[in-house]
Amino acid sequence: MPLLHRLVRTDSAVIFFTIDGVPCEGRAGDTVLTAVLCHTDRLRHSEFSGEPRAGFCQMGACQDCWVQLASGERLRACTTPLAEGMHIVTTRGRSHG
C-alpha cells in the first residue's frame, strides 16, 4: 500500500519510470521520493538493519533517502526531480530494467 496519496497536481504531465522493473507513473514536478512513495510504502531497506526507510529530513541533509538507478548511479530521492524513463532499484544486490 502506498505511503503517500496524491492530492494535488493530478493534471500535471505524466512521467513514466520503473521501480524494481515494475512500470509506474509519476507527475511533472515530483521528486523521486514522492513518485516512489505514491506507489509503495518504503523507499528502500536500510543496508545496516534491513528495516524499511522512507526518507527523514526531506531536504537532502540526512543521507537517508539514497536510492540507486539500474545504471548504478546513486542519488538523493528527496531532492532529485523524477525524469522520464528512470529505472529505480530499491532491492539490494539486484538490478532491473
N, C-alpha and C positions, 0 to 999 in steps of 0.2 A: 504494500500500500504506500502511495507517495507521502512524503513528509510535508510537502507544500502543495497547495491548490491554487491555481491561477485565478485571480480576481480581476486583474486589470490587464491591459494590452492584449486582449483576446483577438483584436483585429489587426495586430501587427503582422508583418510578413513572416511566413513560416520558414524555419531553418531546419533542415534535415541533418541528423547526426546519428551515431550509434553508441550504445552503452553495452560493452561486452558482446558486441556483434548483433545486438537487437536494435532494429530500426526505431528511431524516436523522432519526435518533433519538438522544437523549441520555438521561440519567437524572437524577432529582431529586438535587440536591447537586452536580452537575457545574458547573464553571466553563465559560465559553465556550471557553477554551483547551483544556481536557480534552475537551469534546464534539467540537470541530473535529478535534483530533489523533487521536481514535478513528476518524475517517473518512478522513483524508488525512495526507500526510507533511509538510505545512507549514501554517502559519497564514496566511501571505501572502508576497508578494515585497517586498524592500526597494525603497523608492522611489528610493534612491540608486544601488545597484549592480544591482538586479534579481535578486539572489540570494534563494533561499528563506529564510524566517525562521520559527522555531517558538517564539519567546519566549526569554528569557535568565534573568532573575533569579527569576521565578515569584512575586514579591511586590509588583509594582506600582511599582517604583522605576526601572526602566531604560528605559521607553518603547518597548521592542522588540515588544510584543505588541498594539499598537493595531490594531484592525480597524474596519471600517465596516459599518453596517447599511444595508439598501436605502433606508431613510428618510434617509440622510445622516449620522445620528448616529455619532460615533466613540466607542469605549470600549476600556478595557484588558481584554483577553481573560482575563488570568490572575487578575483579582480580581472580574470580573463574573459573577454567577450566570447560568446558562443559563435562559432564560424561554421558555415555550410560544409558538410562532409567530415566533420571531426569524428574520429574513432576513439572513444574514451574507454579505457580499460580500468575496471575497478577491482579486478581479481588478481591478486599477487601471482607472479610467476607465469601468467598466461597472456598471450596477445590475441586479439581478434581482428578480423577485418579484411 
